[in-house]
Amino acid sequence: MISINNCPVCNATSFKPVLTCKDYTVSKEDFTIVVCQSCDFKFTNPIPANEILGSYYKSEDYISHSNTKKGMISRLYHAVRNYTLKKKIQLVSMHVSRGRILDYGCGTGMFLKVCQDNGWKSFGMEPDEGAAKIGSGMGLTVFSNKTIINPELKFDAITLWHVLEHVTDLDDTLNFFKAKLNPNGVLIIAVPNHTSFDAQYYKEFWAAYDVPRHLYHFHKETIEKLLERFDFNLVETKPMKFDSFYVSMLSEKYKTGSIKYLNAFITGLRSNIKAKTPDNYSSVIYVFKKA
């Protein structure tokens, strides 16, 4: 295990524990989430070393890496995915009509395939070999590491759909985006929001804490402050309204040992109703442009 001594957002050194969460997906181990006393940023601390972190992703239940349809939750996930994929490409196209797009942490490449079908020159970055193989099998260009991407290659859009919370080399990755994004390009980042109603309701059982795979736990103020360090301005926030239902189903399973679908639906619905503004939903899409 590796202890983080400086806050990833503000570099402060004073933290306090706020939650102990279990890894329900793979190891069943407990992990601590701390909060920075200077900027209110929450992050998992300590975290597994890089050489063993990959072992915490080895599960058929990790849908973005396997495309599994095993179990009711996975089937429901797939049922809404086609709709959400269309909404994602519509959002990107509102800010940049066409060009080169990099989906960072593209998983099995489903979003990239939609981009390609809509006329984008599509590229992906995915370190998981199995997931990348699925994307490559659909004719997509998928890099295993950002260091092998042609230095001359620039992008008009870079997207991260529930990926930034996983990134171990955070500063290096954000500097990479700064260097690779064209001046009028758009950086779109979707992450869970721990200030949402469903997060407050389920507390340590909230599935979107997803320790230790989720290293960071954002809300609007902390992600905005982080990206400002790399000369990105927040221009828009959008809600991911289906996420509260999906996360609530998993959270019910973690909390009670079984999926209480009615309870999950009610909690997800309450979370969306109480959100009122886009940045208060269970998951939020943040749209950034270069300053």
C-alpha positions in Angstrom: 0.0 0.0 0.0 1.1 3.5 -0.8 0.2 6.5 1.4 -0.6 9.8 -0.3 1.2 12.6 1.6 0.0 15.6 -0.5 -3.6 16.5 -1.6 -3.9 15.8 -5.3 -5.8 19.1 -5.7 -4.2 21.7 -3.5 -1.0 20.0 -2.3 -1.9 20.4 1.4 -0.7 17.8 3.9 -3.5 17.7 6.5 -6.2 15.1 6.1 -8.7 13.3 8.3 -10.5 10.0 7.7 -14.2 10.3 6.8 -15.3 6.8 5.7 -14.2 3.2 5.7 -15.5 1.4 2.6 -15.3 -2.2 1.5 -14.2 -3.4 -2.0 -17.4 -5.5 -2.7 -16.4 -6.3 -6.3 -13.1 -8.1 -5.9 -11.1 -8.3 -2.7 -13.6 -7.6 0.1 -10.9 -5.6 1.7 -11.5 -2.3 3.6 -10.1 1.0 2.4 -10.1 4.5 4.0 -11.4 7.7 2.4 -9.9 10.9 3.7 -10.7 14.5 3.2 -8.3 17.3 2.7 -8.8 19.9 5.5 -7.7 22.7 3.2 -9.9 22.2 0.1 -12.4 19.5 1.0 -11.2 17.0 -1.6 -11.9 13.4 -0.8 -9.5 10.6 -1.9 -8.7 7.0 -1.1 -5.7 6.8 1.2 -3.6 4.6 1.3 -4.0 3.0 -2.1 -2.5 -0.3 -3.7 0.8 0.1 -5.4 0.6 0.3 -9.2 2.0 -3.2 -9.7 -0.9 -4.8 -7.9 -3.7 -2.2 -8.6 -4.6 -4.1 -11.8 -5.6 -7.1 -9.8 -8.5 -5.2 -8.3 -10.1 -4.9 -11.7 -10.1 -8.6 -12.4 -13.8 -9.4 -12.2 -16.5 -10.2 -14.7 -18.7 -7.7 -12.9 -16.5 -4.9 -14.1 -18.7 -4.1 -17.1 -16.6 -1.5 -18.9 -13.8 -4.0 -19.3 -15.8 -7.1 -20.1 -19.1 -6.2 -21.8 -20.7 -8.8 -19.6 -24.5 -9.2 -19.6 -24.4 -11.6 -16.6 -26.9 -10.6 -13.9 -29.9 -8.2 -13.9 -27.7 -5.1 -13.1 -25.5 -5.7 -16.2 -28.5 -6.3 -18.4 -30.1 -3.0 -17.2 -26.8 -1.3 -17.8 -26.8 -2.5 -21.4 -30.4 -1.6 -21.9 -29.8 2.1 -21.4 -26.3 2.3 -22.9 -27.4 2.8 -26.5 -29.4 5.9 -25.4 -26.6 7.3 -23.3 -24.0 6.8 -26.0 -26.1 8.9 -28.4 -26.5 11.6 -25.8 -22.7 11.7 -25.3 -21.9 12.1 -28.9 -24.6 14.8 -29.2 -22.9 16.7 -26.3 -19.5 16.5 -27.9 -20.8 17.7 -31.2 -22.5 20.7 -29.6 -19.0 22.0 -28.7 -16.9 20.7 -31.7 -18.7 19.6 -34.8 -16.1 17.0 -36.1 -12.4 16.2 -36.0 -10.2 13.9 -34.0 -11.5 12.5 -30.7 -9.5 10.7 -28.0 -11.6 8.6 -25.6 -9.2 8.2 -22.7 -9.9 4.9 -20.8 -12.1 3.8 -23.7 -12.8 0.3 -22.2 -14.2 -2.0 -24.9 -14.7 1.0 -27.3 -18.5 1.3 -27.5 -18.4 5.1 -27.3 -15.6 5.3 -29.8 -17.6 3.1 -32.3 -20.4 5.6 -32.1 -18.0 8.5 -32.7 -16.5 6.7 -35.7 -20.0 6.0 -37.1 -20.8 9.7 -36.8 -17.8 10.8 -38.8 -15.1 11.4 -36.1 -11.5 10.3 -36.6 -11.6 8.1 -33.5 -8.8 7.1 -31.1 -8.8 5.3 -27.8 -6.4 4.8 -24.9 -7.0 1.7 -22.8 -4.5 -0.1 -20.6 -6.6 -3.2 -19.9 -5.4 -5.7 -22.5 -8.7 -7.6 -22.7 -10.9 -4.5 -23.1 -8.5 -3.0 -25.7 -8.7 -6.2 -27.7 -12.4 -6.0 -27.9 -12.2 -2.4 -29.2 -9.4 -3.2 -31.7 -11.6 -6.1 -32.9 -14.2 -3.5 -34.0 -11.6 -1.8 -36.2 -10.9 1.0 -33.7 -7.4 2.5 -33.1 -6.7 1.8 -29.4 -3.4 2.7 -27.7 -2.3 0.8 -24.6 -0.5 3.8 -23.2 -0.5 7.6 -23.8 3.3 7.5 -24.2 3.0 5.7 -27.5 0.6 8.2 -29.1 2.3 10.2 -31.9 3.6 13.5 -30.4 2.3 15.3 -33.5 -1.2 14.0 -33.0 -3.6 16.6 -31.6 -7.3 16.2 -30.7 -10.4 18.4 -31.1 -12.1 16.5 -28.3 -10.9 14.4 -25.4 -13.4 12.5 -23.3 -13.2 10.5 -20.0 -16.4 8.7 -19.1 -15.9 7.7 -15.4 -12.1 7.4 -15.9 -10.4 10.4 -14.1 -11.2 8.9 -10.7 -9.0 5.9 -11.7 -5.9 7.7 -13.0 -2.8 7.1 -10.9 -0.5 9.7 -12.6 -3.0 12.5 -12.3 -0.7 15.5 -12.9 1.0 13.9 -15.8 -2.3 12.9 -17.4 -3.8 16.4 -17.1 -0.6 17.9 -18.6 -0.9 15.4 -21.4 -4.5 16.7 -22.1 -3.3 20.3 -22.0 -0.6 19.5 -24.6 -2.7 17.3 -26.9 -5.9 19.3 -27.1 -6.3 21.8 -29.9 -6.8 25.5 -28.9 -10.6 25.4 -29.6 -11.0 21.8 -28.4 -13.1 20.4 -25.6 -12.2 18.2 -22.6 -15.2 16.3 -21.3 -15.0 14.5 -17.9 -17.7 12.5 -16.2 -17.2 11.4 -12.6 -19.4 10.4 -9.7 -20.5 13.1 -7.3 -20.2 12.3 -3.6 -22.4 15.3 -2.6 -25.5 13.7 -4.3 -28.4 12.5 -2.3 -27.8 8.9 -3.1 -24.2 9.2 -1.8 -25.4 10.8 1.4 -28.1 8.2 1.8 -25.9 5.1 1.3 -22.8 6.5 2.9 -20.0 3.8 3.1 -22.2 1.5 1.0 -22.4 4.0 -1.9 -21.3 1.9 -4.9 -19.7 4.9 -6.7 -17.0 5.1 -4.0 -15.8 1.8 -5.6 -12.6 1.5 -3.6 -9.8 1.0 -4.4 -10.4 1.4 -8.1 -11.7 4.9 -7.5 -8.8 6.8 -6.1 -10.5 10.3 -6.1 -14.0 11.4 -5.1 -15.0 14.7 -6.8 -17.6 17.3 -6.5 -17.9 20.5 -8.6 -15.7 22.7 -6.6 -12.8 20.3 -6.3 -12.7 19.1 -9.9 -12.9 22.8 -11.1 -10.0 23.7 -8.8 -8.0 20.8 -10.0 -8.5 21.6 -13.7 -7.7 25.3 -13.2 -4.2 24.3 -12.2 -3.8 23.0 -15.8 -5.4 26.1 -17.5 -8.8 24.6 -18.1 -12.0 26.6 -17.6 -15.3 24.9 -16.7 -17.9 26.0 -19.3 -20.8 23.6 -18.7 -22.1 20.9 -16.4 -24.6 18.2 -17.4 -26.3 15.5 -15.3 -26.1 11.8 -15.9 -29.6 11.0 -14.8 -29.5 7.2 -15.2 -26.5 6.8 -12.9 -28.5 7.3 -9.7 -30.6 4.3 -10.4 -27.7 2.0 -11.4 -25.6 3.1 -8.5 -28.5 2.7 -6.1 -29.1 -0.9 -7.2 -25.5 -1.8 -6.5 -25.6 0.1 -3.2 -28.7 -1.8 -2.1 -26.8 -5.0 -2.8 -23.8 -3.9 -0.8 -25.9 -2.6 2.1 -28.5 -5.4 2.4 -27.0 -8.4 0.6 -29.7 -8.4 -2.1 -30.9 -6.0 -4.7 -34.1 -4.4 -3.5 -35.2 -2.9 -6.9 -38.1 -0.8 -5.6 -35.9 0.7 -2.9 -33.2 1.4 -5.4 -35.6 3.0 -7.9 -37.1 5.2 -5.2 -33.7 6.3 -3.9 -32.5 7.0 -7.5 -35.6 9.0 -8.2 -35.3 11.0 -5.0 -31.7 11.7 -5.8 -32.6 13.1 -9.2 -35.5 15.2 -7.8 -33.4 16.6 -5.0 -30.5 17.5 -7.3 -32.2 20.6 -8.8 -29.0 21.7 -10.6 -26.8 19.6 -12.9 -23.8 19.5 -10.5 -25.8 17.9 -7.7 -26.7 14.6 -9.6 -25.2 11.2 -8.7 -22.8 11.6 -11.6 -21.9 14.8 -13.4 -20.4 15.6 -16.8 -18.0 18.6 -16.7 -17.1 20.3 -20.0 -13.8 22.2 -20.0 -12.0 24.3 -22.5 -8.5 25.8 -22.5 -8.2 29.1 -20.8 
